[in-house]
Amino acid sequence: MHTLSYAINFWSKGQMSALFLRHEGFLGATGAFFKTERDASRTPDTPALELAPDTAAAAAAAVEPPRRRRLSSRGRRAKAYSFTENFSIAGAIANEAVGALGMLDREPSLLPLPQLVNTPGRPYQPDTVDLSQQPQQQEYWISAMERNTNGLLDLAESGALPGCESADARQRLSGFVALYLKHLQRLRERPLAYGAMSVRALLGLREQCLHEVGLEDIFAGVKRRETDAALAALPALLRQADAQPSTEARARLLLHNVLAGNMFDWGSTELRGALAAGALDLERARAKITWRPQFDNTEQFVARVTRGPRFGRAVVFVDNSGADVCLGVLPFARFLLQQGTQVVLAANSRPALNDVTERELAEIVERTGQVDLDLRTALEAGALLVCGTGSSGPCLDLRKLDARLV
């Protein structure tokens, strides 16, 4: 774009300027489709066009299918990368526009959850709140993001972010704060500058700005520290669950632990201070749960998993590292395994906030197998699996999942 703009301005002696329009990507998608699809009427050795000898080599390279990458080691056919991955690289977030937001989804093949495709009468939207036409909500969330972002510098200065103590890390973190706040101010002035505004888009923009300054996992040290502490508390929690007087009581306790564990989220401005001070444990988190009857299906769920037909497979989307996964999700997954259900634990493919990643989750599951026989047996038998979601952001979008999950 800069090259075209400069060339048109130069050759027209300043009389003309280039203008670029944003569109929905249909032309790019169509081009990518024809780029990767071979003509079925010809063999792979037959060129589509008659080429001069000096251009044949270059054309052969151009028609090669995109680079491929295996999704698993079980012989599954590798999938092609997307058009964005093959033909464009986001080098930076420009001061005037953000064109790289989609680069957070870098998996070779992202597919919708089949249940979404099979229910066209109930269209799925990953955003529960549409901020596009709600000025008050826009201001609330932009202000919340500003407070949360400024708080990162305080955390780094207090030593609550292991790995961010060096001068280089501090400089990068300061650069991120300045960059993200600048984009938030632009969105405050022009809410639709980067397309439809949503909480998911604001968080995605945040992660993209972190990547831009070279901070892809600022909570890595926090995740390791909290995971070690949570795993140390796991055996006692499992004994407490196994000592419950009935299967229903055990399911109820474990479900409450899942909800409590989800509070260990460093993306929450309200809870970040307590987490940094070590003032939040699972018991305190469980006491903070507010039960609202219109949203509480606990008893129906408990009845279903204890007295209803056995689930053949359950996919559990895991959020935060530490207590969330170790004391909330894994004990509940163990309960489902004991009921005869295969469990797939799905986690982010790459870092975002303190969310656990696929690689980290696989290591955590291996470590839990050393302290619990049921988890070790399920892992060895293939009844407990770990899979990436294909996402690099903190929000789940069931329209874009790793092909292994669907």
Summary of the structure (lengths in Angstrom):
residues: 406
radius of gyration: 24.6
end to end distance: 37.6
largest distance: 85.0
contacts: 1112
relative contact order: 0.10
helix: 51%
strand: 7%
